[in-house]
Amino acid sequence: HGSLGFLPRKRCVRHRGKVKKFPKDDASKPVHLTAFMGYKAGMTHICRDVDKPGSKVHKKEVVEAVSILETPPMVAVGVVGYIETPRGLRSLSTVWAQHLNDEVKRRFYKNWYRSKKKAFTQYVKKYADEKKTIAEDIARIKKHCTVVRLLAHTQIRKIGLRNKKAHLMEIQLNGGTVSEKVDFATSQFEKQFTVDSVFSQDEMVDVIGITRGKGYEGVVKRFGITRLPRKTHRGLRKVGCIGAWHPSRVSWTVARTGQLGYHHRTEINKKIYRLGKGITAENKV
């Protein structure tokens, strides 16, 4: 019928993937970023040799579908420190960069052109008057926190979509000590970092995103149940019996019609076949 682990099958709240679990931290490695955000541009296919003994296609060529993602450089604009509590992680302190782009400021408003655009005008004064409070917040993160994440946003204007509002996300910093992580994050403020500084070719990564919305669908398409015989009265793309007389209610495990698609999904083990530079005046591909 389809996995019940994905219930409830309803439309996701925001049209942006959310990293629910970052890679495990290893202090012996140098400080590095663990995620990046991009936009799906389209698809193509590749031809590759299969090395899988026992398989029918072993030592043969197969054609596989691949997705193309557009990944303009992201901009680091802040750092968040988390402390571990019995109920999970809790954010202790957040430090923002001095200058924020209008792209990311739009994210804090529902209606940008009608607003007074006052976001972060008070916060910037902390840098102008004295950097004492900023330094205190950074010291607090270094002293108490166990997890450090970098706040970074995409440069959505470089893609050519209608959207002007940048997507903001937290990217966990792994490797090194907490102090080294915070120093790395603050050194990145207002700077751009590219996808090839995070991932490399032939690396296996997990991909998080929102699936394509299909609207209100029936049980055959939504759960893949078998159609009833042709001669069935009152329709055949249905569930034959939605439950016994007693208990006198419909169980949650029974396939029902409803929303299909526009769900938040994570796909694991995707290989990066190529990290291109894009077609610009200086680098013709």
Secondary structure, DSSP 8 states (H G I E B T S, - for coil): ---GGG-S----SSSS---SS-----TTS--EE-----EEEEEEEEEEE---TTSTTTTSEEEEEEEEEE---EEEEEEEEEEEETTEEEEEEEEE-S---HHHHGGG-S-TTTS---TTHHHHHHHHH-THHHHHHHHHHHHH-SEEEEEEE--GGGTT-S--S--EEEEEEESS-HHHHHHHHHHTTT-EE-GGGT--TT-EEEEEEE----EEE-HHHHH------TT-TT-SSS-S-S--SSS-S--TTS---EEES--EEEEEEEE---------SS---
